Amino acid sequence: MAGILNTVAHNKDHPKPIKIFQVVGDVTVFDELKDVGATNHRQLVALYCGATSSFEVKLCFLNIIFPNMKI
């Protein structure tokens, strides 16, 4: 999350809207129930920054991503 916010901070002077999609990758979390003591979680970050809310852009993104993630 910090990386994507840094990217927006460095690009705030660019014309809007700013669209950033980033796959963070696997994050390891301690899990005592697993044999190895940890489990991996894949994380995805999407940011849309504009002058209007543009809910249809966010909805379209979710309609594409959720079926691919089997959510």
C-alpha positions as CSV (number, residue, x, y, z in Angstrom):
1,M,0.0,0.0,0.0
2,A,2.8,2.4,0.8
3,G,4.4,1.8,-2.6
4,I,1.2,2.7,-4.5
5,L,0.6,5.9,-2.4
6,N,4.2,6.9,-3.2
7,T,3.5,6.4,-6.9
8,V,0.5,8.7,-6.7
9,A,2.4,11.3,-4.7
10,H,5.1,11.4,-7.4
11,N,2.5,11.6,-10.2
12,K,0.0,14.1,-8.7
13,D,0.9,16.8,-11.2
14,H,0.0,14.5,-14.2
15,P,-3.4,14.9,-15.8
16,K,-6.2,13.1,-14.1
17,P,-7.5,10.4,-13.9
18,I,-4.6,8.4,-12.6
19,K,-5.1,4.7,-12.9
20,I,-2.7,2.3,-11.1
21,F,-3.0,-1.4,-10.8
22,Q,-0.4,-3.4,-9.0
23,V,-0.1,-7.0,-8.0
24,V,1.8,-6.9,-4.8
25,G,2.4,-10.6,-4.8
26,D,2.6,-13.2,-2.0
27,V,2.7,-12.0,1.6
28,T,3.8,-14.5,4.2
29,V,1.7,-14.7,7.4
30,F,2.5,-16.8,10.5
31,D,0.1,-19.7,10.8
32,E,0.6,-22.1,13.6
33,L,-2.0,-24.5,12.1
34,K,0.2,-25.2,9.0
35,D,3.1,-27.7,8.9
36,V,5.6,-25.1,8.0
37,G,4.3,-22.4,10.4
38,A,3.3,-19.9,7.7
39,T,0.9,-19.4,4.8
40,N,1.0,-17.2,1.8
41,H,-1.7,-14.7,0.7
42,R,-1.7,-13.0,-2.7
43,Q,-2.6,-9.3,-2.6
44,L,-3.8,-6.9,-5.3
45,V,-4.0,-3.1,-5.2
46,A,-6.0,-0.9,-7.6
47,L,-6.2,2.8,-7.4
48,Y,-8.3,5.2,-9.5
49,C,-7.8,8.9,-8.8
50,G,-9.8,11.5,-10.6
51,A,-12.0,14.6,-10.2
52,T,-15.2,12.5,-10.3
53,S,-16.2,9.3,-8.5
54,S,-16.5,7.2,-11.8
55,F,-18.1,4.3,-10.0
56,E,-18.6,2.5,-13.4
57,V,-14.8,2.3,-13.8
58,K,-14.4,0.6,-10.4
59,L,-17.4,-1.7,-11.0
60,C,-16.0,-2.8,-14.4
61,F,-12.6,-3.6,-12.8
62,L,-14.2,-5.6,-10.1
63,N,-16.4,-7.5,-12.6
64,I,-13.3,-8.5,-14.4
65,I,-11.1,-9.4,-11.4
66,F,-13.5,-11.2,-9.2
67,P,-14.4,-14.1,-11.6
68,N,-10.7,-14.6,-12.4
69,M,-10.0,-14.9,-8.6
70,K,-13.1,-17.2,-8.2
71,I,-14.7,-14.8,-5.7
